[in-house]
Each structure stands twice: as structure tokens, then as C-alpha cells.
């Protein structure tokens, strides 16, 4: 980021770009770095949470067959079909 900033400021100093153009370039450069950082953090947290999510899905999958008859009866009672 520091080299980008220096390059942009030298372009302004030499008159090649306007200060407004420099602001736009710096804003885009900053946003790009933030986006990369956000994606890296999401991937890091996702990789840490993946085992817990897998365990939760497995647990739900194991408990679901036992709960299906009770869920069916409840839905039939709610729907007035009993």
C-alpha cells in the first residue's frame, strides 16, 4: 500500500493526474486490500468451523430418524387430519 501511495503522490506532483484522480486510485487500492483480507479471514474462520459443522450435521442426521414419527403426528394434528 505504501508503494502505491508513493507512486500516486509522485504522479500528482509531476502533474500527470489530478488530486481527485489520486483520491480515486487510493480508494480503489485500499478497497482491494480490504477485500483480500476479508476473504482470507472468512476462509480461516470457515476452516476452523468446518469440523464443528460436520459434527452437528452428523448428529442431526443420526437423531432425525427417531424424531420423524413424532414430527409426522404433530404435523397431522396441526393440519387437522387426525
N, C-alpha and C positions, 0 to 999 in steps of 0.2 A: 504494500500500500504506500509506503514511504517513497519508493522509487517512482510509482505512478504519480504521486502528488508532486514530486520534484519535476518530473517531466512536464506535467500540465502547467505548473507555475513558470517553467522556463519558456513554454510556448506562449504564455500570456506576456511574459517580459519581452520576448522578441517580437510581439505584435502579430503572431500568426493566428491566434484565436482571441476571442473576446473574453472578458471575465465571466460573462454569462455562460458561454460555451464551457469554460473551465469548471464552473459550478456543476453543470450537467454531467461532464465527464467524471468528476469526482463522485457525484451522487451515484452514477451507474457503477463505477468501480467499487464503491462501498457496498452497494446492494448485492453485487455479485459475491463478494467475500462473505457477507452475512448469509446468503443463500447456501453457499457451500458449507459454512459452519453449521447451519440449521440441519441440513441433510446429514452431515456427519454425526451430529448429536442424536437425531432420530434413529439412525442406523445403530448407534451404540446402545441406546436405550432399548431398542427393539431386540437386539441380540441378547441383552440381559434379561428381558421379559419373556423371551420365547420359551424357555423351559417351563416357566410357571403357567403360561397359556396352554402349552401342550398337556401339562398335568391336569389343569382344570377341564379341558375338553375330554380327556380320558375319563376323569371322574364323573362328569355329567353323562358321558356315553355309557358308563357302567351302571349308573343309577337309573337311567331313563327307562329301561325295560320293566323294572319293578314299579315305576310310577305310572306307566301308560294306562293300566286298567282303572286306577283311581282318577286319572285325568279324563278318561272317556266317560266314566259315570258322572263326574262333575259337569262336564260339558252337556251331557244329555239332560241332567237336572236343570241346568241353566236354560237350555233350549226348550224345556217343557216336553221332551219326548219320552219321558219315563211314565 
